[in-house]
Amino acid sequence: MHQDNQNHFHTPVLLAQVLQYLAPREGDSYLDLTSGYGGHAAAILAQTKQPAKAVLVDRDEAAIAELAKRFGGEPELRRQNFLEASQVLAAAGKSFDLILADLGVSSPHLNEASRGFAINQDGPLDMRMDQSQSLTAEYIVNNYSKEALTDILKRYGEEPKAVRVAQAIIEHRPLSTTSELAHIVAKVWPGHSKVHPATRTFQALRIAVNDELELLRRALPIWIKLLKPGGRIAVISFHSLEDRLVKQAFQEAGGERYDAELTILTKRPVSGDQSEIVLNPRARSAKLRAALKQK
């Protein structure tokens, strides 16, 4: 297994909690549905000692290239979104002892201006996790109607001033950069707060571009199916919309019913402790839920 400076790339969020709830054992098979740059995977594979029984998935070309560098020929790497990968693996009759999905955008995406995720860096309005797809944030802001923009901002960003933000976007078309968009939204929200006023708008556009919530809603039941009896699943989400979907899926498959498939291991979502949040600000909004498949 190749070592690299993972801090240069992406510090894995809630790593101690992931290891606590997944409780990897030597010989376990492992599916990582959002591998990013391999921070969680490296720690888990160090305990399972079975890279040949692991599948690492990411929809991003750059991430897959880094995973190949880091881990070599094993484990199996799949460049797909997590829904496509889940469907293929389920159709092939695969099952796993451990399943992890970290739904956050990895630090390199956020830090690389050219990817268009960052509010505080000037870059193109892109926001595609899979750079082979055609839909971009630029297309949405320049072509969608006021009603469609308002709906995206309300539904995916929970933006209280969705109508006014949508109107401001339309008045300033065409937009081509992240700084233009951030500046326009900031004008709708005069005054200062610790969180940039365009954060909700950027989140909403990113979810719309990558169809994140719909993919998650459809994938969650498949992940439960892919778990072996006695297997464990952990999902890390970064906003209430994702967390709600995870909670609902676990409750539907778990609970007190006699035919429950899952035992829910987290009564409420687990967050990072203060020391982690200081070292890794992404941990501030991370929430982990975990479950165990009945034998």
C-alpha positions in Angstrom: 0.0 0.0 0.0 1.5 3.3 -1.0 1.8 6.0 1.6 1.3 9.7 0.8 0.8 12.8 2.8 -3.0 12.5 3.2 -3.2 15.9 4.9 -2.0 17.4 1.7 -5.1 16.0 0.1 -8.0 15.3 2.4 -8.2 14.7 6.1 -10.8 12.0 6.6 -13.7 13.3 8.7 -14.9 11.5 11.8 -12.3 8.8 11.4 -12.2 7.7 15.0 -16.0 7.4 15.0 -16.0 5.5 11.7 -13.6 3.0 13.1 -15.6 2.7 16.3 -18.9 2.0 14.6 -17.7 -0.1 11.7 -15.4 -2.0 14.0 -13.3 -3.6 11.2 -11.9 -7.0 11.8 -9.1 -8.9 10.0 -10.6 -10.6 6.9 -13.6 -8.3 6.5 -14.8 -7.3 3.0 -15.2 -3.5 2.5 -17.1 -1.2 0.2 -16.3 2.5 0.2 -18.9 4.3 -2.0 -17.2 7.7 -1.9 -13.6 6.9 -1.5 -12.2 10.4 -2.4 -8.5 10.3 -1.7 -8.5 7.1 0.4 -8.2 8.5 4.0 -10.9 6.3 5.5 -10.0 3.4 3.3 -6.4 3.4 4.3 -7.4 3.2 8.0 -10.0 0.5 7.5 -7.8 -1.6 5.2 -5.0 -1.4 7.8 -7.3 -3.3 10.1 -9.0 -5.7 7.6 -5.7 -6.5 5.9 -7.7 -7.6 2.9 -7.4 -5.1 0.1 -8.4 -7.9 -2.4 -11.8 -8.0 -0.7 -12.4 -4.2 -1.0 -14.1 -2.1 -3.6 -13.4 1.6 -3.7 -15.8 3.8 -5.7 -15.6 7.5 -6.7 -17.3 9.4 -9.6 -14.3 11.7 -9.9 -11.5 11.0 -12.3 -8.8 12.8 -10.2 -9.8 10.8 -7.1 -9.6 7.5 -8.9 -6.1 8.4 -10.2 -5.0 9.2 -6.7 -6.5 6.0 -5.3 -4.6 4.0 -7.9 -1.4 5.7 -6.9 -2.0 5.2 -3.2 -3.2 1.5 -3.2 -1.8 0.0 -6.4 -3.5 -3.0 -8.0 -5.7 -3.9 -5.1 -8.4 -3.1 -4.0 -10.8 -2.9 -7.0 -11.4 0.7 -8.1 -14.7 1.8 -9.8 -15.2 5.2 -11.4 -18.9 5.5 -11.1 -21.4 7.5 -8.9 -22.4 5.6 -5.8 -25.8 4.6 -7.2 -24.5 3.1 -10.4 -21.8 1.2 -8.5 -24.3 -0.1 -6.0 -26.7 -1.3 -8.7 -23.9 -3.1 -10.6 -22.5 -4.8 -7.4 -26.0 -5.8 -6.3 -26.8 -7.3 -9.7 -23.6 -9.3 -9.5 -24.7 -10.7 -6.1 -21.9 -9.1 -4.2 -22.1 -8.4 -0.4 -19.8 -6.8 2.1 -19.1 -6.9 5.9 -18.4 -3.1 6.0 -20.0 -0.3 3.9 -19.0 3.4 4.2 -20.4 6.5 2.4 -18.9 9.9 3.2 -21.2 12.2 1.4 -19.1 15.4 1.7 -17.2 17.1 -1.1 -13.5 16.3 -0.6 -11.1 19.0 0.3 -9.3 19.0 -3.1 -12.6 19.8 -4.8 -13.2 22.7 -2.4 -9.7 23.9 -2.6 -9.2 23.7 -6.3 -10.6 26.9 -7.8 -11.0 25.4 -11.3 -13.6 22.9 -10.0 -16.0 25.7 -9.1 -17.1 24.5 -5.6 -15.3 27.2 -3.6 -17.0 30.4 -2.6 -13.8 32.1 -1.5 -11.8 31.3 -4.7 -12.5 32.6 -8.2 -13.2 29.9 -10.6 -15.6 28.8 -13.3 -19.2 28.0 -12.2 -18.7 24.2 -12.7 -19.4 22.1 -9.6 -19.5 18.8 -11.4 -18.2 15.8 -9.4 -18.1 13.8 -12.6 -16.5 16.0 -15.2 -17.8 13.9 -18.1 -21.4 15.0 -17.5 -22.7 18.0 -19.4 -24.8 19.9 -16.7 -22.9 22.6 -14.9 -23.8 25.2 -12.3 -23.1 27.8 -15.1 -25.8 26.3 -17.2 -28.3 26.3 -14.4 -27.7 29.9 -13.3 -27.9 31.2 -16.8 -30.7 29.2 -18.3 -33.2 28.1 -15.6 -36.3 30.1 -15.0 -36.8 32.2 -11.9 -39.3 29.6 -10.6 -36.9 26.7 -11.2 -34.0 28.6 -9.5 -36.2 29.5 -6.6 -37.2 25.9 -6.2 -33.6 24.7 -6.2 -32.5 27.3 -3.7 -35.5 26.5 -1.3 -35.4 22.7 -1.6 -31.6 22.1 -1.7 -30.3 25.1 0.1 -33.1 25.9 2.5 -32.5 29.5 1.5 -34.9 31.9 3.3 -34.4 34.6 0.6 -34.7 32.2 -2.4 -37.0 34.4 -4.5 -34.7 37.4 -4.1 -31.5 35.5 -4.8 -33.1 33.9 -7.9 -34.2 37.4 -9.1 -30.7 38.8 -8.4 -29.1 36.0 -10.4 -31.5 36.6 -13.4 -30.8 40.4 -13.3 -27.0 39.8 -13.5 -26.9 37.2 -16.2 -24.8 35.9 -17.8 -22.6 34.7 -14.9 -19.5 32.7 -15.5 -17.5 32.7 -12.2 -17.9 31.7 -8.6 -16.8 35.1 -7.3 -19.5 36.8 -9.4 -22.2 34.6 -8.0 -20.9 34.9 -4.4 -20.9 38.7 -4.8 -24.4 38.9 -6.1 -25.8 36.7 -3.3 -23.9 38.7 -0.7 -25.7 41.8 -1.8 -29.1 40.2 -1.0 -27.7 39.5 2.5 -26.1 42.8 3.6 -24.2 42.7 6.9 -21.7 40.1 8.1 -22.0 36.7 9.5 -19.4 34.0 10.2 -20.7 31.9 7.4 -20.6 33.4 3.9 -24.2 34.4 2.8 -23.8 32.4 -0.5 -23.1 29.1 1.3 -26.7 27.9 0.9 -26.8 29.0 -2.7 -23.6 27.1 -3.5 -24.8 24.0 -1.7 -28.1 24.1 -3.6 -26.5 24.4 -7.0 -24.0 21.6 -6.2 -26.8 19.3 -5.1 -28.7 20.1 -8.3 -25.7 19.7 -10.6 -24.8 16.3 -9.2 -28.4 15.1 -8.4 -27.1 14.2 -5.0 -30.3 13.7 -3.0 -32.0 11.6 -5.6 -29.0 9.4 -6.0 -28.8 9.0 -2.2 -32.6 8.2 -1.8 -32.3 5.5 -4.5 -29.0 4.1 -3.2 -29.7 3.7 0.5 -32.0 0.6 0.2 -29.4 -1.0 -2.1 -26.6 -0.4 0.4 -28.7 -2.2 3.1 -29.2 -5.1 0.6 -25.4 -5.2 -0.1 -24.6 -5.7 3.6 -23.8 -9.3 4.8 -25.7 -10.6 7.8 -23.8 -9.1 10.8 -22.3 -6.5 8.6 -22.1 -2.8 9.5 -22.8 0.4 7.5 -21.8 4.0 8.3 -23.0 7.1 6.4 -21.6 10.6 7.0 -23.8 13.4 5.8 -23.1 17.2 5.9 -26.5 18.8 5.9 -30.0 18.1 7.2 -31.5 17.0 3.9 -29.0 14.2 3.5 -29.2 13.3 7.2 -33.0 13.0 7.0 -32.8 10.6 4.1 -30.3 8.4 6.0 -32.3 8.5 9.2 -35.5 7.5 7.3 -33.9 4.6 5.4 -32.4 3.2 8.6 -35.7 3.5 10.4 -37.6 1.9 7.6 -35.2 -1.1 7.7 -34.7 -1.1 11.4 -36.8 -0.2 14.5 -38.6 -2.6 16.9 -40.4 -4.7 14.2 -40.0 -8.5 14.3 -38.9 -8.4 10.7 -36.4 -5.6 11.0 -33.3 -5.9 8.9 -31.2 -3.4 10.8 -30.2 -2.7 14.3 -29.6 1.1 14.5 -26.3 1.7 16.3 -26.6 5.5 16.6 -29.7 6.8 18.4 -28.9 10.3 17.2 -26.3 11.4 14.6 -22.7 11.4 15.9 -20.7 14.6 15.5 -17.0 15.4 15.7 -15.5 16.6 19.0 -14.1 20.1 19.4 -10.5 19.1 18.9 -11.2 17.5 15.5 -13.3 20.6 14.4 -10.3 22.8 15.2 -8.0 20.7 13.1 -10.5 20.0 10.4 -13.2 22.6 10.0 -15.2 20.3 7.6 -16.0 18.2 10.7 -18.2 21.0 12.0 -21.2 19.9 10.0 -20.4 16.2 9.7 -23.0 13.7 11.1 -22.5 10.0 11.2 -25.2 7.4 11.4 -24.5 3.6 11.6 -26.4 0.4 11.6 -25.8 -3.4 11.9 -27.5 -5.9 9.7 -29.4 -8.7 11.6 -28.0 -12.2 11.3 
